[in-house]
Amino acid sequence: MAIKVYKRNTAGRRNMSVVKHSKEITRQRPEKSLLRKKTKKAGRSQGKISVRHKGGGHKQRYRLVDFKQDKFGVPGKIIALEKDPNRSALIALISYFDGEKRYVLATEGMKVGKNIITDKKVPVKKGNRMLLKNIPVGTVVSLIELIPGKGAQMIRSAGSGASLMGIDGKMAQLKMASGEIRLVPNNCYATIGQVSNFEHNAIKIGKAGRKRWMGIRPTVRGSAMNPVDHPHGGGEGRQGVGLKHPKTPWGKPALGKKTRAKKKITNKFIIQRRKKRKKRR
């Protein structure tokens, strides 16, 4: 993959970039049998806005992605690699030897014509899926289950991966990209290799219109509003927040407030918390 930066012909094109999947993407049209209708919600629940700044955007159809990959012992051949408008990673169309076709999240190194397989113990090859306890220590894995048989719930976004640090009894130690070290049952399945499209974060949107195509509407600063609309609003000229700490439009603490429940049941599985990122100057 390579990042294409456009020439500065217009203000919108200035610094705009896209990822060129010239070799990776092998098919533009999706598999018709694995498509479903996707209704737009525009960030609303029961008619009320629950997520702000959502609406519009290009029409999309949902691709049925197999996160469980529960065809154990049945090899599958990669017949296509495609872009999915619903996620940052690429998806691979797998044709299993029994004739069934399924979409799976593509990992780095997947190519058309290669075979992949899911089972308790399989060769350590990119794209193969097996139990964590059978994977060699130090291997980079993705699409990890948290509950056996539930399907991949963790490490699913473009370019993400976790390192298997060791097996401790019935648990496996995984180190995330954030620095967090977490315990996962060793009878959970994981895929060898990191998720595809690692250059996704390097893309520069370039212009506001491109965000609108994605279904994201404009965001307005609270300090630019009136006092009736936001706690940060009001005042003459440019003014700061004027409060002890920033707040949401509904008066709740924002920007740095910890929202994770103190008595969350999964706290015992986190050995080391994620590290804070240093601010760039």
Secondary structure as UniProt FT lines:
FT   STRAND          2..5
FT   TURN            11..15
FT   STRAND          17..20
FT   TURN            22..24
FT   HELIX           32..34
FT   STRAND          35..37
FT   TURN            42..43
FT   STRAND          44..45
FT   TURN            46..47
FT   STRAND          48..49
FT   STRAND          61..63
FT   STRAND          76..82
FT   TURN            85..86
FT   STRAND          91..96
FT   TURN            97..98
FT   STRAND          101..105
FT   TURN            108..109
FT   TURN            112..113
FT   STRAND          115..116
FT   TURN            126..127
FT   STRAND          129..131
FT   HELIX           132..134
FT   TURN            137..138
FT   STRAND          140..142
FT   STRAND          144..145
FT   TURN            148..149
FT   STRAND          152..154
FT   TURN            158..159
FT   STRAND          162..168
FT   TURN            169..170
FT   STRAND          171..175
FT   TURN            177..178
FT   STRAND          181..185
FT   TURN            186..187
FT   STRAND          189..192
FT   HELIX           198..202
FT   HELIX           208..213
FT   TURN            214..215
FT   HELIX           222..224
FT   TURN            227..229
FT   TURN            231..232
FT   TURN            249..250
FT   TURN            262..263
FT   HELIX           265..269
FT   STRAND          270..272
//
